[in-house]
Amino acid sequence: MTDRQKKTTESLEEISSGNFSSALLAEALLFREDEQQALFSLARERRTSAFPLEEVEARSVIEISNVCQQSCNYCSMHKDGALKPYVIKEHDVLDMAEFLYSKGRRVFLLQSGENRSKAFVEYVVRCVSGIKSKHPDSEIILCLGNLSREQYLCLKEAGAARYVLKFESSSAELYHEWKPSDTMDQRLACLNDLIDLGFKVGTGNMIGLPGQSLGNIVEDLLLVDRLDVSMMSSTVFIPNEGCNYCDRSMGDVDLVFNMMALMRIMNPGCLMPTTSCLEKARKDGQLIGLMAGANTVTIHDGTPENFRELFPIYSSDRCTPGQERMYNLVQRAGLKLGPSPLI
Ligand code: 5AD
């Protein structure tokens, strides 16, 4: 064994025994090749101990609207963007949920730009209660950005069980640089409201945006750990055509894989998606995400075809994998795709 291999084995043993010091996390984020494989293997072990049935949660996303009041530099759906605005009609959302339910899907993710208008939130409340009253056994996840505590409460009372609100970066400076129309304090206040109201909350970061250091990513890992959340995710920055950061380079996807593995090791029982931006960054990226410890996949069969190009999250030429591709992917990872909520 070389000195380096010895050091890696020792560091992994430390991490495995629960030592999550900043120095160890920074070292593990940089693991590549065999070292990275050993990290992934520990992450999979932890996933199996928490989810012995080796199941992956399948969710369908319905991108209900692209209207956004924020102007994030990494996103082309910002408020002054060139995209034609849309909101899918309430009865079309309900019909779509009906169709997906009949195909066996039980977890629905309703996603939109950030729109705090009273009319929009009331519309989402009607969509959520419409789906829940017809199908009480369905699980609804919302990803709608920063809203008021009262609005979150209405959505919760309508039947939404989970909410995804990423903190994007644990650095207040970077947060404001990437999202000039928002502040970290505001974001954390929203996260605290969601947790306090009893949502199962998802959060996480993005990797590879301008100004971010390895130390920032270590702080992101520690922040995820401090927050009382049950879902966590990391995405790799994709410089989308219509966004202000379109000329920047793509993030380092290996850092994302390692961050995912570390989140799994630190929180074995969490839900973690293997996102489509991983596939955009590297061939078989979503498979690698599952090998690094992910256990949820989003199936892009809920947004009607004519709206898809108007919701260019990550990229206008993004991948929107359908059911068959996802079943295949999960099978290749030696896992099983289940329709039921895992938490
Ligand atoms: N690259 C990577 N991640 C992105 N997100 C949005 N745009 C990008 C991009 N260009 C992530 C953010 C957001 C989530 C919905 O998608 O983390 O919270």
Boltz pocket constraint, residues with backbone or C-beta under 6 A from the ligand:
constraints:
  - pocket:
      binder: B
      contacts: [[A, 74], [A, 75], [A, 143], [A, 166], [A, 168], [A, 205], [A, 206], [A, 235], [A, 236], [A, 237], [A, 238], [A, 239], [A, 240], [A, 277], [A, 313], [A, 314], [A, 315]]
      max_distance: 6.0
